[in-house]
Structures are given as C-alpha cells and as structure tokens.
Amino acid sequence: MRPTTPSHAAHFARWLLPLATSLALAACGGGGGGGASFPLVNVPPASSGGSNPPASGTNEGKSGPKALVVEIDGLTHAALRDAIAQNKAPALQSMRVAPAWTGGANGTPSEQRTTDGPGWATLLTGTWVTRHGVRWDTTDQRIDAKLAPSIFALAKQNKAAGYKTASVTANALYPRLLATESGTIDGAVDCAGADACVTERTAQFIDAGYDLTVAQYGAPAAAADSGLKSDAYQRAISDTSAAVGRLLARIAQRTANDAKEDWLVILTTGHGLDAFGTASGLQAVDNKTIFIASNKTLAALPGTGTAAPADTALLQLAAATDIAPTVLRHLGALPSSEAYNFNGQALQAATSLRNLTAKAGADKNSIELSWTLAGAATAPVQVLRDGKLVATLPAGSTAYADPIVADADGVYTYQYTVVAGEASVALAAQLAYVKPATLAPTLANGLVNYYPLDTLPAADPKNASTLAPWAADADGGTSVDDGFKLPYKVKALRVDSTVKNASGSAGYRLLQTTDVATNPAVTAYTLGFWVRTDATCSQGVSNGASMLANKNYTTGANAGLAIGLFGSCEIRFNVGAGGGIRADSNGYGLSAGQWAYVAVVIDKANLKLTGYVFDSARAMQTGSATLTSALVAQLGGLKNGIGLNEDGTGQYYQRETSSPRGAMDFNEFAIWNRALTTDELTSIFKSGQPLMLLLP
C-alpha cells in the first residue's frame, strides 16, 4: 500500500475542496484498507475489505430508487462478452450487455478524443465535448459545470428526495474534472490506483444507503498494455468482474431487506481500445466501441447480447451520452424538455431517438435538423430551440428546417431539443447567419388584388376581387403544402384542370371589381405570383398550357393577355389585339417541380410589356416586347376574368385536346395598379415573405 503522506493529502485537498464544504475526501492506497476515511454512519471497518455482504437486517439510509454506475477502464465490449461466455465473469451473467459508442460524431463539433478524460466527462454529464469542454487527459481539464452539470448536481435538484451522492475512483485524473462544481457530492474517494479500495469504499457507500454512487476501476486498462490476449489482461477482467459481483451482492442484500429499494445498476467503459490494447484517441470503430450493461431491461437499448458492428452501423446503437439521462430518469430527476441538454436519451423510453444532426441551410438563415426514430413513434414530435417550443410535427417526423430570425449577420449558436414520446435528445447547432432579404415596403403601394392562397376558399383581403372555380361543379382546387422552408409559407392553391364538368370547363377564374387592364385611370399595372409545375412540366407540350389568360388562347393573336407554358418548361408572355396583331416575349426557362416567381408588367403609357421569371436554379430572367395602342386597347381580352390553369373561356383544354390537362400550384397571387420595379420584384423572390406582412 502506498503511504498517504501529508503532502499527498494536501495535494488532493486542493483540487477537491471546491466540490463542497460537506464533501468528505479519502485517499486509499494499494491493498484496499487504511487511508483517511470519510464521515459516514455505521460504515463497516476498512479491514473488512468489502468482500462480503452484511448480515440481513435493517438497511441504513432510505428506501426508493437508487443507482450504481460502474465504469471499468480498459474493458472492451468483446472482452466482456468473451469472459461471460467462458464463465470467467460469473457475477455478471445476469447483466444485459449491449454494444454502444462514444467519441461524438466524427467530423462534427461533437467529435471528442476516445480517451479517459473526455470519456469520463461524457459519462458524468451525458454530453459531448461541445458542452462538457474536456478535450484532453491533462490535469488542467475541468468539466464546464454551467453548461454541463453532472449527474450528481442534477440528482441534487430533486430536493424532495434528498439524495446522497458518492464517487469512488482509481484514476486520480477523474476527481479533478469536477473541481468547478460544488455542493453536489457527499462523499468522494481517490483510491490512488487501487481497485481493491474502489470495491471497499463503494461497498461502504452502498451499505450506508447512498442513493447515487459512481465507481471506477482501472486494472483492465493497466493490464491491456500486455495485450488483449495476455494472461494479465484476462486475469484483470476476472478480478474486476468478481469485485463488481461483490457490489451486486451488497445491493441484493439491501433489496432482500427492503423490497421498496429499486436499484438501477449500469456498467460501462469510457472508450474502446485498438487491436494492440491502446487508447489511441482516434475515431476508429474499435476506439469508439464501448458497452452498456444493465441489471434492468431497457427498451431503448438495442443490440443486447450481440456482437458490436464493425462499421458505422455502430452509431445506430445507444451512446455513452444515454447513461446520465437513464440514471436520472430512474431517480426521478430527469430535467424537463425545456431544460433538457443531454446529447443522449433515457434508455427506459419506448421510443428510440437517434442520430440527431444539424446543419446550416443553404439560405444561411435556417438550421436543418434530422434524426431517426425506432420503437413507439405515435406521439407528435416537438422541437425546442433554447428551451422554447418552435414546432410540433406529426408523429413519425424525422426532419425539421428551423427558420432563424436574427438582428444582424453573425455566428449564432442554438441548443435544440427534439422530443418524441418519452425520448428526448439535445444538440448544439451553429449558424453563420446571413440576414435574409425583406420585402420592399413600397410593395404595399398600388396593391389592388391579393390572394395569400394559404386557405380555401380563397379570399382577397383588399375586397376587390373574387377567385373561384370556373364551374361550380368542377372545383379542381385543393390546398397543398407549399414546400417552402420559410416561416411565412404554409399552403398553396393547386389547380387541377383534369377536374372538369360535363362541358369540359376547368380551372379557376379571378374577377376584379375594377379591371386594371381596362380602367383608363390605370396607366400601368403588374401581375405577379409564385407558380410550381409538376415534376416534368408535363403540360408544356403541343400548343402548350394556359398558365394564366383573360383571352381565348387558341391563338396568341386573339385579344387579351396570356402567360403560357410550353415545351422544355418554357414560359411565354403574350398580348394580342385580334386580326393577327400580337406581341410576345418568349424563352424564359422554368425548373420543373420547383417554385418560381413570375411577373408581367404592362406599361400602357409607354407601350411596353416586361416579363420576369425568378427561378432559384437560374439567374433572374427578364425580357420585353413593344406594344401598340391597338394592343393596349385590347388588354382586357374577353372581359370575363383571368383564368388560372385555363384561359379566359374556361374551355382551353376542352378545345386544345393535344395539350394535356394537369395540375399547377399557385401562391401569393397579386395585382398592382402600377409598374413594379425590378428591385421590388426581386425582393419578393429573395425574401419569400408574404405581402400580408405589409398590409395594415
């Protein structure tokens, strides 16, 4: 046994003193006896070695839930399975052993070294390095107690339970990690490398009725230097298993004395080893592979009794971050969703929520979250940002794009929590935010007709027009998800011209109280709308489709205005005066199945038509056509309204049978009694915001 010198005791006192004024420190050397003791009631004498359970009788401490977490440095999952299979660890035969992983996600901010310090910090906090802050195995490393309070601290928050907590470690590095957290551990023992001391002191805490004890053994790690097939390593595994068995016997005696004591026992290791028995710290599968063994069946602990995957399938299993929330749930001390910051979930949950990831959206003002679900997935999925609910998604959802609104460009960090049934997992996400474009305020000027199209029946908040099916008995309009990843978009109007009545009428018709095309007081006007074709622009064949028209569009020479969809997903702008008189602006490309903003500006006074197509896959497309007084005089077409996915007769597809019927989606349809500028139209496209934001 290494003697405990005054200087040795003073050294440990310096770094453990901040833990708590009530913390009791013991330094116990090699043989498992002696050393400074800590103040406990009815503790078996140190000479007992903790080798035998106490006699039956009344338990010290109180009834209720209790937990023992044992971390065994250097014990690999494969070695534990082999030892159990070969009956070299009989005391652990009843434990449910499953492969698991550690080290965070490779290539992400959560990635951490697969070594002692980061592994121990994750065990105690249920978080990766982005929160606990421990990156190395050096003596200067400390867990960030503000961002990542330990399971001891969180157990203490259940003040009604009055839990007593303890930590017993063989590795002198570990107690230092909690030096910035005070008042959370009632008893702590540094066993100075002696595993026998770990068994003895842990048994004392169990016997004294402590409610949460975390113990750590180190013999397998020391023996691994001799090789994973060496006699020394195999002996260390057997000896450590037997030592843990003595702790399990202590617990069995307590539950025999008091059936109301409900013990959760978790065995694990901080990290894996490579084939040479080395803790290299790398992200190789062997180094990331650990195990979680439990005395209870845990619904969300997959792979029990199986070998560990040798590839990235390992990451579909439980993680080291699951241990802390599992223990705290057992103790009734799991934080609420609003305060949940664990990177893992409680393994008792019927739902398994895995692989939560976050990445910046391509728009630089959103964060795209994704995850996987297994088990029970019948409850709605909630997404919280910084403790506040931002979305409730349908059951089974596995993705969410969170729109971010910030005051200025910059790098922002957010803490997300995804909740599915009983399972919760949190993750920090960082975004290099670029403030999005906003609507030009001037767009409110001259807005005479407007349809948000988020609901049906469609309504014009300006009360100056109506939008309804051409035929009441052929309503091809439905409300569909618009697919925008912006907070303002909800639904869109799908106009399906395959829905027709007996005479072939289909589509929708907009009727203005005062038609800007024929009103002499209006010297210029603009029509603008979002549009989305089907996945192949299937209507753009033969004579093309009538996207929008107030004319008989059998020929572009007929009187009125039309916007058509043609082959190769081309948009054409047309006006006609009859008698073969027409003007056209063609060649605007559209991405099939994607939203684009389409606008046409008619300048009556200056005899000019200007077309615009804004498509995210292309640069802004604009062109023009010269008008004549004759064309301007006939802009009202049939004066019977504007057809959507139809022409001004409601009979276009009935006449043009080679032009297929189909569905087009429309959103944010608007008419202004003035010519909008290019900048104003660009602001609509770039912002994706609804004009409703500008209305009083």
N, C-alpha and C positions, 0 to 999 in steps of 0.2 A: 504493500500500500504506500503510495506517495505521501509523505508527511505534509500536513497543512501548516505552512509557515505563516507568521503574521503578515509578511509582505504579500504572500499569495492571497490570503483572505482580504487584505486591503485592496488588492488589485481588483478582485471580483466585486467587492462592495462598491467601488467607484462607478462601475458601469451598471450595476443592478439597482443602485439606490433610487433612481428616478422611477422605478416601476411602481412603488407605492410605499407609503410610510408603514403600512401594515405588512409589507412583503417580508417573508422570512427566507433567509439565504442559508443553504448548507452546501459545503464543498466536501464531496465524499470521494475518497481515493479508491485504489485498485481492488481491494478484496470485498467490498460490499458492506463493510462495517466501519464504525467510527465516523469521524468528521463532525463538524459543527451541526447541531440539529436545529430544527425549526419548531416553534411553539405549536404543538398540537395536543389534543386531549386524548388520552388513552392510546397512545402510539405504542405498538409493540417495540421492545428494546431492539437497538440496532443489531445486536448479536444474533437475533433470530434469523436474519438473512432473508426474511420474507418468503421462506421456502414452503411453508405450509399454511393453509387457510386457518383462520381462527376457529375455535370451537363454536358450535351453534349457540345461538342466544340472541340477545337484542342488539340490533345494529346501532353503531354510532351514526350521528347525522340524521337526516330526514328521508322520508320516502319520496317517490315521484321519479321523474325522468333523470337519468344520469348518463354520462358519456365518457368513454375512454378512447382516446386516439393514440395509436402506437405507430411511430414512424421508424422504419428499420433501414438505416443507410446501407447501401450495397447489396440489398436483397433484390434480385431481379424476379420478374414475374415467372420466367421459365424455370429458374432455380427453385422457386417456391412450389410450383406445380410438380416438379420432379420429386422434391422432398416429400410432399404429401402423397404422391403416387407410390413412392418407395417406402412409405411408412417411417420416414426419418423425422417427420414432424407430426406425431400422432395427436398432439394437443391442439393442432389447427385443423383437424379433419372436418370439424363441423362448420368451419368458416366458409362462406360463399365467396370464392375468389374470382375476380374478373380482370381482364387486361384493361388498362386505361392509359392516358397520355398526359404529358406535361410539356413545358417549354414554350407555351404560347404558339401562335400561328406563324409559321415561317414566312419571312418577308413582310411582316406587318409590324406596327408599333408594339404589339403584344409579345413579340418574339423575345425570349429570355434564355440565358445560358442554362443548360441542363446540368447544373452543379448544385452543391449543397445550399449556399445562401439563398439564391432565388427560389429553389425548391421548397425550402423551409418557410420562406415568406409567403409563398403561394398556399401552402398547407394551412398556415395560421390565418390568412386573410381572405382566401377564396378569390384572389385577384391575380392578374399578371403584372408584369413589371411596370406597365404604364400607370398603375395606381400604387402598388406597394413600394416601388422605387429601388429595390435591392437588385443590383446588377452583377455583383462580384462576390467572391468569398473572402474579402478583406475585412479587417476588424473595424474599418470606418463605416461600414454599411449599416443603415438603420431603416426599418420599415417606416413609411410615412404614415404616422398614426392618424393624421387628419383625413387623408384620402382613403386609407385602408386600415380601419380599426381592426384589431384582432378578434378572434372568436371569444377570447376572454372578455374583452371590452364589451362586445355585443351581448354576451350572456349576462353580463352585469347590468345591462339596461333593463332586463326583466327584474325590476327591483322587488316585485311582489314575491318572486321565487326565492330571492336571497341566495343565489348560487355561490358556492365556494369553488375557487378555481386553483389549479396547480399545474406546474410544468417541471418535468424532470428530464435532463438532457445529459448525454455522454459527450457531445460535441460542444466544446466551450465557445464555438462561434455563435451558436444559436441564441443563447440568452441576450447577447449584445443587440440582436436585431430589434428587440422590443424596448430598448433603453429610452425611447422618447415617449413611451406610453406609461402612464402612472395610474395606480389605484385599481388595476384590473386583475392582478394575480395575487392570490392569498398565500401561496407557497411556491417557492422556486428552488430547485436544487441543481447545482452544477456537479455532476458526478465525475468530472475530470477524466473522462475516457474509460471509466469502469462500468461495464454493463451490469455487473452484479449489484452495484449501487443503484442503478436505474430500477432494477427489479425490486430491491428492498424498499427504496423510497416511494416508488409508485404504489407498492402494496400498502405502505403506511397511509398514503393519501386515500386509497380505496377504503381501507379499514376505518379511517376517521370520518368517512361519509362525504368526502369531497364530491361535488356534482359534475365537474368537468376537469379531467386530467389529460394532459398531453405528455406522452413519454417518448423518448428517442433512444434507440440502440445503435451502436456503431461497430460491433465486432465483424459482421459480414463485410463491411466496407474495408476494414483493415486487412482482412484475410483475402479479399479479392485481388490484392497485389500479387498473390501467389498463383493466380489463375482461377478461372471459374470452375475448373475440373479438379482443382487441388484438394487434398485431404483437409487442409486448413480451412478452406472455404466451406466445404461440406460440413465440417465439424462446427464451424461458427453458425451455420444455418440451424443445425440440430440444437445447439446450445441456446440460441436465441429463441427458437420455437418453444423449447421447454420452459424458458424464462417467461415468455408470454403466456404459456399454459398455466403457470403459477398465478399470474394475474387473473386469468379467466376463472381459475378455481376460487380465488378470493371473491370474485363477483358472483359466482354460482352460490357460494355460501351466503352472501348477503341476500340474494333473491330467495334462497331457501328460508331464511329468517323472516323475510318480508316480501310477500308476493306483489306488493304495490310498488316495489322498486323496478323500474323499467330501464334496462341498460341497453345502450347502443354502443357496440364496440367496432371500431374501424381500424384496420391495419393497412399500411401503405408504405411507400418508399418515396424519397424525394426526387429521384431521377433514375434513368437506366444506366447501363454500362455497355461499352463496346465489347467485342469478342475477346479482348485482352484483359477485361476487368477494369477498364479505365473510364473515369468520368471525364470525357473529353470536352463536354460542354456544347457539343455540336447538335445540329438539328437532325442528325441521322435517326432512322426509325428505332434502332436499338437504344440510343440515348434518350429518346422521347418516351419509350415504353416503360410504364410503371404498372402497379396493380392497385386495386381497391378491394379489400376483403371485409366482409361484414358478418356479424352474427345474426343479422336480420335479412329477410328478403326485401330488396329494394326494387321497386317496379321499374325505375328508370336506369338501372344498372345493367346494361346489355353485356352479353358475352360471358356470363358466369360459367365457369368450368371449361372454357375453351382456350385454345392457344391464342397468342396475340397475333394480329395480322402483321405481315412483313412488309406492308406498303402503306400508302396514305389512307387505306381503309381504317387504320388505327384511329384517325381523327373523327370517325363516326361514333366512337365509343365515349364512355364517361371520361372526364378530365379531372386533374388534381384540384381544379377550382370548384368542383362539385362537393368536396368534402366539408368545407366550412359551412355552407348553407344546409347541408344534410344534418350536420351535428346541431346547428342552431334550430332547425325545424323540430328536431326531436326534443330539444329543450324548451320549445315554445317561445323562442327568442328570435325567430326569423324576422328581419325588418319588413315593413310594408312595401308595396310596389313603389310608392313614392320615394322611399329611402333605400331601395334595393340597388346595391352597387357591385354585387358579386359577378364575376365573369363566368360562373357556373350556376347550376341549378340544384335544388334539393332533390336527392335521388329517390325520395319516397313518392314523388309525384307520379300520377298515372300517365302524364304526358312527358315525352322526351323532347326537349327543345335544344337543338344542337346547331353548330356551325354558324352562329350569328356573325355576320360580317358587315362592314360598312365601307362604302367608297364614295368619293365625291362625284356628283352628277356632272355630265358633260356641260351642263349650263353654268356650272360653277356657283350655283346658288341653291343647290339641293344636295341631300345625302341619301344615297340609295342603300337601304338595308335589305338583307336576305338572311334566311335561316331555314332549317329543316325541322320537320315535325314527325314524330312517331308516337305510337300508342294512342291514347284518347285525344282526339282533336275535334271535339264537338263544341267547344266553347269559343266565343269570339276572341280574336287576338287583339290585345291592346298594345299600343306603342307609346311610351313615355319619353319625353325629352327633358333632361334636367329635373326629373321628378314630377313633371306635369303631363297629363294625358294629351296627346296630339292627334291620335287616330284610334278608332275602334274598327277593326277589319272583320270580315266574315270568318267563321270557323274554317280552319284549314289553310288560311292565308300564309304564304311564305315569303312575302316581299312587300316593301313599302318604300316609296320615294318621298322623303320629307322635305317640303319646301322651306327654305330658310330665308328669313327677312331680317337683315341687319342694317345698322345705320350707315355703315361705310365699308369699303373694301378692307380686307384684312384676313388674318388666320384666326379661325374660331374653333374651339373645342367644345363638344357637347357630350353629355352622358346619356346614352339611350338604355332603356329597359324594355324588353319585349316580354309580354305576359301571355301565356297560353294555358288556360285552365289553372292547374296548381303549379305549373312550371314558370319560372322567371329567370332571365339571363340578361346581364347588363354588359355594355360595351362602350368605350370611349371612341368618338369619331372626330376627326379633324377636317376642316374645310378651308381651303384658300378661297375665300369668298370674293366674288365679283358682283357688285351691286347690279341687278338687272335693269334693263331699260324700263321706263314707265310711260304710260300713255301721255301724249301731248295734251295739256289741259284745253287747248283750243278745239279739240275734237267735240266738245260739247256745243260749240257754236254751229248753228245751222243743222243740227241733227233733227230731222223731221219724222223719221220712222226707225224703229229699233226693235229687234227681236233677240233677246238673250238665248232663246231656244233651250233653256235648261229644263223646262217643264212643258207639258201639254195639258190642255190646248194652248197654243202659242198666243201670247198677248203682247201688244205694243204699249210700253209704259208711256209713250207720247200720246196715246189715244187718238192716233191719226191714221190708222190703217187696220186691216184685218188680214189674217193669214190662216187659211183653212184648205181642206181638200177641194180639188176642182169639182168632184162629185161626192155628195154626202154618202153615197153607197159604195164609194171606192176610196176609203181612207187608208192610204199606204204609208201614213206617218207613224213612226214609233220613236220613243225616247231611248237613246242608247248611250253607253259610256263613251265619253269623247276621247279618252286615252291621253289627255294632256297631263303632264306631270307638274301642274301648277295649281296653286291653292284655289284659283278662281274658277277653274273649269270643272263642271260636274257632268252634264249631259249634253247631248246634241240631238238634232232632229234628223232622223233617217227617212228619206222619201223614197219609197219603193214603187217604181212605176209598173211592176208586174201585178200590183193590186189595181184592178180596173173594174169598171162596171160593164154592163151588157153592151153599151155603145162604144166601149174602149177608152173612156175618159179615165185619166190617172193624174198623179202628181198633185202639187199644192199650188195655190194661187194667192198672190198678195194684191190687195185692192187698197189704194191710197184714197184718203178723203180728198186730198188735192194732189193731182199727179204732177210731180216736178217736171216731167217731160213736156207737158202741155201748158203749164202755168206760165204766162208771159212775164210774170214778175220774177221768175227764176231764170237767171242768165247763165247759170252753170249748176251742175249737180254731180253727185258721186254716189255710186252703188258699191258696197264692199261687204264681203262675207268670207268666213272660213269654209272650206269645202274639202271633202275626202271621198275619193272614188273607191271602188272595190279593189281587191289585191292585184288585178290585172288590167284595169281600165277597160273592162270587157264591153262597155257601151261605146267606146270610141272606135267603131268600125263603120263601114259603109258610109251612109250620109251623116254619120256622127250622132251624138246625143245632144239634146237641148238641155243645157245646164240651167239656163235662165233666159227667158224671152217674153216680150209682150207682143210678138208678131206671129204670123203664120210662117214657121221656119222651114217650110218645104224648099224655099229658096231664100238666100240671103238678100235678094233684090226686093223682097216684099217689105212693106212699110214697117218700121219699128226697129227695136234694139234686140240683139241676141248675143249670148255667150255660149259657144258650142264646145263639145269635147269630141276630138277626132282621133284617128289612128296614131299610134306611138305616144299616147297620152298627151296630145297637143290641145291647147286651148286657143280658140279664135274669137276675136271680138268683131262684131258686125253691126252695121246700121244700113237700112235700106229706105228708099222713098217710093218704091214701086216703079213699074215701067223700065226695069233694068238698071235703075240708078242705085248704087251701093258704095260703101266704103268699108274696108276691112283692115284689121291689124292682126296678123297671124304669127305662128311659130313659137308660142310660149310653152315650154316644157313643164310637165307636172309629174311628181313622183307618185306612182300608183300606190293606193292604200295608205297614203300619208297626208296629214293635214297641210294645206297651203292657204294662204290668204290671197284672194282675188279681188281686184277693184277695177272699176272703169270710171273715168272722169270725162264728162261731156261738157265742153265749154261752148255753149251756144253762141255767146257773143263773139268769140274768137275763132269759131268754126273749127274746133279740134276735138278729136277723141283720143284719149290716152289710156292705154291698158297697163295693168300691173299684175304680176304674179310673184308672190314671195313664197319660196319653197326652201326648206332647210337644207336640201341637198344641192341647191344651186344658188348662184348669186341672184340678186334682185333682177327680174326681167321686166323691162318696160319698152313700150313702143307706141306709135301714134298713127293716126290717119286724119287726113284733111276732110272736113265736112263742107257741105254747101248749104245754102239757105233752104233748098228743097229737102235735103236730108233732115235738117233741124226741124222743119215744119212737120215731118212725119215721125218724129221720135216717139210719139205716143202709141205708135203701132195700131193695134186693133182697139185700143182704149178699153180693154176688157180685163186689165190686170196683168201682173207679171207671173208667169209660170215658173215653178221650181221643179227641176227634172221633168219639164214639159215646156211647151211653148204657149203662146197667147191664146190658143184654142183649147188646150187640154186634150188634144187629139193627135199630137205629133206622132207618137209611136203607133197609133192605130193606122195612120196614113203611111208612114215610113216603116213598113214591116221588116225591111232588111236591117234596120237599126234596132239592136236588141234592147228590150226593157231591162231594167236593173235598179240597183239602189245607190243613191248618193247621200252623203251626210252633210248637213249644213249647221253652222253655228254663227252667232253674232252677226246676223243679217242687219244691215243698216243702210239708210239713205240720207244724204245731206243735201241741202238746197244751195250748195256752193261747191267750188272745186277744191278738194283737199290737196295739200302739198305732198310732195314725196316724203318729206320728213314726218309729216303727220301719219301717213300710211305705214311708214317704216316703224314708227313707234307702236302701232297696233301689233304688227308681226313680231317685233323683238320682245315686247313686254308680255304678250299673251294674256293681257289683262282685259276684263270685260268693260265695255263702255259704261256699264251700270255704275262703276266707281265714280264717274264724272257727273252723274245725274243728282239733282238736289234731293 
